[in-house]
């Protein structure tokens, strides 16, 4: 759910940051003009290593430390993409854990004979267990916009890791640092309106990752009287939103994103709304991808909307199902046949036979315009909803969590899977990603904490009876298929 900022935003940000950091680094005693080449060729790589070591040595006072960190950061910003990749490689490989010293300290600790010795050696071990690169990265905390710089540096790193184990270790270090700094407890929730600063509205357009904002008129529609928009900010990144949350105040649970975003539709009276629909939640920072912001993030928005409109009783999302299409396309024919056996869904079987499309229902999806074809859409509705329910409840990643990232987010925040909406997103993107399916996750205030705890502790997925029944149809189909096979030999 992440999108890059527009080039103009990036250029303005980098220009501002360079000016600030040049001013800070200029306070370094004996500072000289930068001589490091943008691609780090020739002697520049060695010069960079020396500057990194100087940062770690921390000679002088706090002013010198800030100046060295600013100088190093300004150097990074001037590098070409190839130069930045080499910068990260040097940081990862040359400033890793001091393993020889760590091994020696561990041996000394194992040989300690007194409590005082163990306490002293434990402190020494902890020192060696923190890689020098982590200490260096932490120094950026002390300079203006330093945390934003680290977030953007991690975005560069995520694009560069490949198969390099040292870069992967550096990414792990950065992820741990940022996770500790970006817990939801450190984030401030602020409303965004049409009267907000133009720079913030521009960022909302640039960062919107779920349903692209097409124009300023589209944005104004999303900030109308029957809408609410919120942003979470980190106190050390006051002008840079971390997450945007967009909410529509409506009557009844929405089932179509096209209807919800229709600029021509009249605004609802928010005082008569009984439902708040969260229709877009966008991570605004690429460098924070994969970092959890803590739980109950959405609950803060729910609480704020409930205070403004106490008559609203239903809080739900209209969410994409981004991984469903890839999962469905990746099933081999036997696996799909086991899930959707022949003769189970009569309308689909009849359509496939009448159009000579074979036995694979994906052959219907491959055709252009199937969503507008009433017969095709009607035949696909039940099997696709059942497959989506199975995907959400049964299909897991390597850690045993739901494979779908959006599902993990909402279930982890205490929601329940309430409904799978048929053709909720008829856009080209929606049809390609999930055959037009969307999901209503519901946040029931009385159940949020219980759902979160059950999901966190046991992986328990809260889902409505209707969604579970849809998934169960596939299990029943598999049982019928097995019984049919045995029926040739046994009688039931």
Secondary structure by P-SEA (a helix, b strand, c coil): ccccccaaaaaaaaaaaaaaaaaaaaacccccccccccccccaaaaaaaaaaaaaaaccccaaaaaaaaaaaaaaaaaccaaaaaaaaaaaacccccaaaaaaaaaaaaaacccaaaaaaaaaaaaaaaccaaaaaaaaaccccaaaaaaaaaaaaaaacccccaaaaaaaaaaaaaaaaacccccbbbbbbcccccaaaaaaaaaaccccccccaaaaaaaacccbbbbbbbbccccccccbbbbbbbcccccccccccccccccccccccccbbbbcccccccccccccccccaaaaaaaaaaaaacccccbbbbbccccaaaaaaaaccaaaaaaaccccccaaaaaaaaaaccccccccccccccccccaaaaaaaaaaaaaaaaaaaccccccccccccaaaaaaaaaccccccccccccccaaaaaaccbbbbbbbbccccaaaaaaaaacccbbbbcaaaaaaaaaaaaaaaaaaaaaacccccc
